[in-house]
Amino acid sequence: MDLKKLSSSVVFCSILVLLASCSYAILSTIVTLAVMNGFGIPVILVGKFVYGWIILFVLVVLIWFVYQRKQPKHAPSTLPLWKRVVTLIITGIVMALVTVCYFLSLGYLPISLAVVLLFQYSWIGVVIESVTGRRLPSRNKVIACVVILIGTILAGGIIGSGLSLAEMNPAGIVLGLLAAFFYALFVHLSGRVSPELAPMNRSFFIATAGMAFVLLFVGTLYGGAAVIEGITNVNALAYSIPLGLFGIAIPIFFLAVGAPKVSTGMATILNSAELPVEVLAAAVIILEPVAALRWVGVIVILMGIALPYILERKITSGLEK
């Protein structure tokens, strides 16, 4: 592949990762609206995964009929079938654990602190990339992570919120950091498991494993009634379907396509665009007042995302090697 085609590929994949991040960003606003209208977290959690799975299933069927014959053939995997199945199941469980840990952390922490903890995935992803690749992160990625961390603290609304030590529940902090770790790990795994599968098929298998885990988790913790209500509550569909679309179908597929061409560290940095979009969505959709300092944080995060490209002066800086 020549340089022009290579650059275009990385640009396209970076945009997909950004779109996945922006898709995730509106979930908090949808969940807030659902809770305001009397729906519990278990119902929302089940609805998100079940209807996200259904949407993916429909897309898989449509794409199979329209494009399957035109798809390029992939080299067969050298891994045994059982290992490929296990890696897909693990990736789906990791994806589900992001939502589970984050939702549980909200029961112990103020939303602003929970969001800031979740967004620690920006530097955790760089650490994962360094460990798995056995190389130190580039100076530009480290600088970007520091800038994004500063912007996250500002955009998260912690400064000036009057948070006390009593509100920093240890269990909530652990859950919030676990959500960040699982998010960074999911970005790392996306597109790197079963590469011989088409991205849509791979996404569907991951979503299936994630849905099965969530149904088991909610059924065990809250009872079968919560699972049934999450699936059958017609009034909750106004929230379950958008959550499934923007929280499961779109981001899983976009990450499956885009993540293989972008390094883990760069992908988690790109995913930091989620918080600026989340702040904007909250301001526009639910008319949440946003302090000027939070908008400053949004600008700082966007600068942090752009820094690796600007400093290295080449769009191929994020290419997975």
Buried (B, 14 or more C-beta within 10 A) or exposed (E): EEEEEBBEBBBEBBEBBBBBBBBBBBBBBBBBBBBEEEBBBBBBBBBBBBBBBBBBBEBBEEBBEEEEEEEEEEEEEEBEEEEBBBBBBBBBBBBBBBBBBBBBBBEBBBEBBBBBBBBBBBBBBBBBBBEEBEEEBBEBBBBBBBBBBBBBBBBBBBBEEEBEEEBBBEEBBBBBBBBBBBBBBBBBBBBBBBEBBBBBBBBBBBBBBBBBBBBEBBBEEBEEEBBEBBBEBEEBEEBBBBBBBBBBBBBBBBBBBBBBBBBBBBBBBBBBBBBBBBBBBBBEEEEEEBBEBBBBBBEBBBBBBEBBBEBBEEBBBBBBE
